[in-house]
């Protein structure tokens, strides 16, 4: 058993292992000023020396351009990660606007490799503020092959490398606990 500690404000979420057991992916959640310094997806080499999470490597920051990375999981191959991204704006969007989605990233460089799912702005029927808004995708699990994801965006379902199949369960854009 090994322990890693951190002086960063915040907490690790969405733990995911590389298939070789040597890489541990986690998403560091933080608020306020810490959001800029530590938040985002990280990979910890559990075989290397070190006892702090600061020895991990951040894949990319939680905010990139006009987007916010909501969550991320390390794929079992350890070379790629999948991330839920949302447009980082509060303004109403036009009907059909891509407001976020699920993106495959290089775990080494943080560069996007391909879009797996594009989420369109859903309609909010609130009489006081009707319109199309950005909402977050949830990314609860990746299977052992790295080819199948459980996601909750416009609806809950299974994402098989760009083919979405709706499943019964969680309502769209709600907290979801699911695993393979």
Secondary structure, DSSP 8 states (H G I E B T S, - for coil): ----B--SSSEEEEEEE-TTSSEEEEEEE--TTHHHHT-EEEEEESSSS-SBGGGSEEEEESEETTEEEEEEEE-TTSSEEEEEEEE---S-B-TT-EEEEEEEEETTT--EEEEEEEEE-EEE--TTS-EEE----EEEEE-TTSSEEEEESSSEEEEETTEEEE-SSS-TTS------
